[in-house]
Structures are given as C-alpha cells and as structure tokens.
Amino acid sequence: MTVPPLDLGPQTRVIALLAEGVTDDQLGNTTPCPAYAVRNMLGHLLHLSAAFRDAGRKDLGATTDTPPTDSVPDIGPGWREDLPKVLDELAEAWRDPAAWTGMTRAGGVDLPGEVAAAVAVDELVVHGWDLARATGQAYDPDSAALRVTYTFLRASAEDPGRDAIFGPIVPVPEDAPLLDRALGLSGRNPGWRP
C-alpha cells in the first residue's frame, strides 16, 4: 500500500484545539478576512472541511459543488461538536492513498486529487492563523502542512488568476519565518491584529 504524501491529521488537530479555545463572546470578533467575523470563519472551516472530506472520498455532490463565494458562511448551534468531528473525517479521508489520485471536485472546480489536497492544507493553515489571530491564541501550525502551504502559494504567485482566490501579495522579507512568508503570499499581513 502506498503511503499518502501528507497526514492532514496534525493540522486538523491544531484547528480543533483553536476552535475549542474560542469563547462565545469572541464569535463576533473581526478576522483578517474583512467579510468574516470569527463565527463566519468557523463556519467556513466547517464547510470547507466537509467539502474536502468529500473530495477526498470522491463523494461528489452538494458539498463539493458549491463555490465558497456563494454566501457568507455561519455556524449552527452544534458547531462545537460538528467541527472537530468533520475535521477528523477530513484527515481520515486523505489517509487513503486513492484520495490523492485521479480527479475530484471542490468548490465547484474539478481538479486532480493531489491539487485538492494542497488546497485543503492551504485553507487549514491560513485560516487557522486567521482564527488564532482573531481570538488572541498562539498559533503553531503543523510544520509539514506549513511547508506544503508555502510551496502551493509560491507556485500560485505567478498565476494571473490568483487574485480571484487570494488577496494581493503582501511583501515579506525572505529571512522572515516560513509562516509569515506563506501569509504574505496568501495576501495577508503577518502583523495583522484585531
């Protein structure tokens, strides 16, 4: 049996712990994503985790066909139980080597399995930082996931269509920490504070 290139589990656990640390009075806090409060970021993390779980399973349908820009996501009353469960299912789906092969779909876009995995990892790493910053929590992403995110974002830097997905690149010194360089490539200012 072939081993998948990356275990998403360490990064999904980071997200679950961050979410656990969010207090109810922080749900309205601003985040580095101007259109999203913390509650919307948590909703986005829940929805993207379900979408990429199903993309990994090649279980295509409503979760994988909906573009993320269709609406501002929100959380429901059971989000504290739902999010960790879906994050676990996401990691488990991508432990299957078959998830990384062939074609799949996420956000209404057909793409190779290995690209879908890279997008999922990028979403988890960058939005984990968003959530941590917005709620005043420390953030230590999984180092392997961070390397995948940086590689993915660096490769997209020259793509003329990248601005439809990411904000304009924020210049960050080459000797800055890898997380800061990845954030700059994602269109975020690593120094952002609420």
HELIX and SHEET records of a PDB file:
HELIX    1   1 GLY A    9  GLU A   20  1                                  12    
HELIX    2   2 ASP A   24  GLN A   26  5                                   3    
HELIX    3   3 VAL A   38  ARG A   57  1                                  20    
HELIX    4   4 ALA A   62  ASP A   65  1                                   4    
HELIX    5   5 TRP A   79  ALA A   93  1                                  15    
HELIX    6   6 PRO A   97  TRP A  100  5                                   4    
HELIX    7   7 GLY A  113  THR A  135  1                                  23    
HELIX    8   8 SER A  143  SER A  156  1                                  14    
HELIX    9   9 ARG A  162  ALA A  164  5                                   3    
HELIX   10  10 LEU A  178  LEU A  185  1                                   8    
SHEET    1   A 2 MET A 103  ALA A 106  0                                        
SHEET    2   A 2 VAL A 109  PRO A 112 -1                                        
END                                                                             
